[in-house]
Amino acid sequence: MGMRLSLVMVGTDEPPRLAEDAAGLFRRLTQADENAGLHMDKEWHGIHFLLTGEPWPSAHPLGMAVFGAEDVGDNLGYGPARSLTVDQVQYVANELSQIAPEELRSRYEPQRMMQEMIYPEVWEQEGHEALEWLMTGFQRLVRFYLIASREQKAMILAIL
């Protein structure tokens, strides 16, 4: 099955409440419909790397797009869920929408991604097809953030 990223739009009052309700948090992350949630396959890690140049969470502002900002609740298997405030969602949406596809494509370095162990480690083997997979995932991510921003939603994210 592998590590997948779930992002869910929530009201501003939900992250603190869900931090105290592990079952409710897991349910919210896994059962959100397509209007309130985005479920990404393994491309999340490659997208994060293209955005930040870093393999794991970092101080880079766009690191929030995949890894969120503040812990919410307990470890769900690959760490705790993370949240973004409405302002952070709006910031990420704005920044993501400013990235030209050509710029993101130019950051694709299959050999370096393999050296950095960017999950799922198919970059050299899959080459151009893997890049297209990342670009499609990036477009979905941008669209989701823009909708959340427009609706003035906070967000909860988790790798499950």
C-alpha atoms as one frame of an Amber mdcrd trajectory, in Angstrom:
protein
   0.000   0.000   0.000   2.770   2.490   0.863   2.823   5.954   2.320   0.093
   8.220   1.026  -0.719  11.834   1.827  -4.201  12.899   2.891  -5.142  16.577
   3.023  -8.497  17.680   4.417 -10.097  21.118   4.532 -11.434  21.879   7.995
 -12.948  24.724   9.951 -10.616  26.798  12.097 -11.901  25.183  15.303 -11.371
  21.578  14.172  -7.597  20.943  14.564  -7.540  21.429  18.365 -10.698  19.356
  18.794  -9.428  16.546  16.546  -6.097  16.504  18.394  -8.046  15.068  21.336
 -10.025  12.549  19.246  -7.633  10.106  17.531 -10.419   8.007  15.989 -12.230
  11.096  14.718  -9.006  12.510  13.287  -8.207   9.281  11.445 -11.779   9.054
  10.146 -11.673  12.683   8.965  -8.396  12.083   7.115  -9.449   8.851   5.441
 -13.115   9.420   4.704 -13.188  12.976   3.370 -14.990  13.197   0.049 -13.396
  14.800  -3.008 -14.950  18.180  -2.172 -13.156  18.405   1.185 -10.180  16.089
   0.795  -7.285  15.249  -1.454  -5.700  11.832  -1.274  -2.339  11.610  -2.998
  -0.475   8.456  -3.857   3.282   8.238  -3.420   4.002  11.327  -5.528   3.794
  13.592  -2.456   7.464  13.075  -1.578   8.738  13.888  -5.068   6.552  16.996
  -5.182   7.907  18.132  -1.812  11.453  17.645  -3.112  10.753  19.631  -6.284
   9.241  22.446  -4.214  11.926  22.670  -1.533  15.065  20.856  -2.705  14.955
  19.031   0.626  14.088  15.386   1.269  12.210  15.936   4.533  10.479  18.755
   6.428  12.569  21.879   6.479  12.404  25.585   7.148  11.590  26.188   3.473
   8.199  27.972   3.399   6.782  25.597   0.789   7.550  22.636   3.013   4.158
  23.356   4.588   2.422  22.293   1.365   3.102  18.615   2.118   4.202  18.496
   5.748   1.964  21.141   7.337   3.009  23.335  10.237   1.758  22.224  13.667
   1.336  18.719  15.097  -2.227  17.520  15.623  -2.657  14.554  17.931  -0.542
  11.454  18.288   1.571   9.467  15.845  -0.586   7.921  13.125   2.148   5.559
  11.940   4.360   7.957   9.989   4.185  10.752  12.528   1.318  12.906  13.731
  -1.129  14.726  11.508  -0.194  18.361  10.918  -2.323  21.444  10.488  -2.279
  24.744   8.642  -4.206  27.844   9.637  -6.381  29.706   7.139  -3.579  32.258
   6.664  -1.022  29.502   6.048  -3.331  27.803   3.531  -3.730  31.114   1.709
   0.036  31.685   1.712   0.760  28.196   0.340  -1.995  28.500  -2.283  -0.599
  31.817  -3.484   2.994  30.569  -3.596   2.100  27.310  -5.369   0.033  29.130
  -7.974   3.050  31.315  -8.837   5.277  28.372  -9.779   5.555  27.897 -13.519
   5.418  24.260 -14.640   8.703  24.734 -16.525  10.406  25.874 -13.329   9.220
  22.798 -11.446  10.239  20.514 -14.335  13.742  22.020 -14.293  14.167  20.868
 -10.686  13.629  17.211 -11.571  16.919  15.401 -10.942  16.313  11.632 -10.955
  19.835  10.719  -9.842  19.819  13.142  -6.920  16.316  12.054  -5.952  17.563
   8.467  -5.785  20.570   9.527  -3.684  18.263  11.427  -1.310  15.979   8.363
  -1.173  12.913  10.303  -2.302  10.023   7.887  -1.971   9.094   5.722  -3.915
  12.591   5.646  -5.469  11.541   5.049  -9.085  12.997   8.232 -10.549  15.855
   6.870 -12.649  13.919   3.795 -13.726  10.753   5.676 -14.693  12.396   8.877
 -15.972  10.043  11.123 -17.944   6.928   9.160 -16.937   7.708   9.783 -13.259
   8.116  13.500 -13.948   4.693  13.597 -15.638   3.218  11.773 -12.629   4.701
  14.444 -10.339   3.420  17.273 -12.521  -0.116  15.853 -12.515   0.033  15.489
  -8.734   1.345  19.040  -8.405  -1.574  20.385 -10.448  -4.020  18.526  -8.191
  -2.271  19.910  -5.099  -2.379  23.510  -6.377  -6.055  23.194  -7.292  -6.889
  21.827  -3.833  -5.020  24.613  -2.043  -6.690  27.272  -4.202 -10.135  25.908
  -3.355  -9.296  25.738   0.364  -7.955  29.291   0.225 -11.019  30.616  -1.581
 -13.277  28.918   0.971 -11.129  30.237   3.833 -10.494  26.781   5.267  -7.790
  25.524   7.565  -6.215  22.187   6.686  -5.108  18.943   8.280  -2.530  16.765
   6.499  -1.107  13.353   7.328   1.028  10.684   5.759  -0.836   7.430   6.241
